[in-house]
Amino acid sequence: MRRCRLAAFTFSAMRWRRSRSIPSTEFRGFPWPPGAAEQYGLRSEDLEGIAEHPRSIGGTRLALFFRDLGHDKVKVSFRSTGDVDVNKFAKQFGGGGHARAAGALIEGNLEAVRRKVIVAAREFLSAEDKEGVA
């Protein structure tokens, strides 16, 4: 039952973005505010794999999951559906991982980090498209 509540919250909290400058550039992101796990009766292991949900939606190239850890720390998970190297993207925030799954721990409050990462994601995808890499 906890996993059902988690899936419902995930899809209701998801924010859809389409780049205005490059129509083919799409990414999905969703924030996980402090206290949400307690509110939905979730344990930390229930959150494993949550970042995979957005990339299951057609047209998604980059999925972002923001988890507020409190004390001005936000864990960001980056997921790709194929042609976007999220390891390369995560490195600009001091993170890393693999080409299709990476993460970073970023200082700041949830909303500030979310804005910063979304701006960077737009720029990154735009540059990748211009290079013909993505």
C-alpha positions, 0 to 999 in steps of 0.5 A: 500500500505504501508503494501505491501512495508513493506512486500517486504522490510522485505523479501528482507532484511531477512538473512537466517542462518543455523547452521553449527554445528547442521544442524537442527538449523535454524533461520531467522533474519532481520535488520531494518536500521534507516530511512527505515520507512521514505524511505518506507512511513511507520508509527510506527504502520505499524511495529506492527507484522513485527517480525511475518513474518519470523516465517511463513517460514517453518523450522524456529525455531527462528526469530529475528527482529532488529530495529535501534532506533538511539543513539546506541539503538537497539530493538530486537524482538524474535519470536519462532515457538514452541519449543524454549523459546524466553523469556529465550533467551531474558533474557540474554539481559535484556529483556523478554516476553513470550515463543513464543514472547519476546524482548529486548532493547540492547545498541550498533550499529545495526551491532554490536548488530546483530552479538552479538545476532546471535552468542548468538542465535546459542549457545542458540539453540545448548544448547537447542538441546543438552539438548533435550529441543528443 
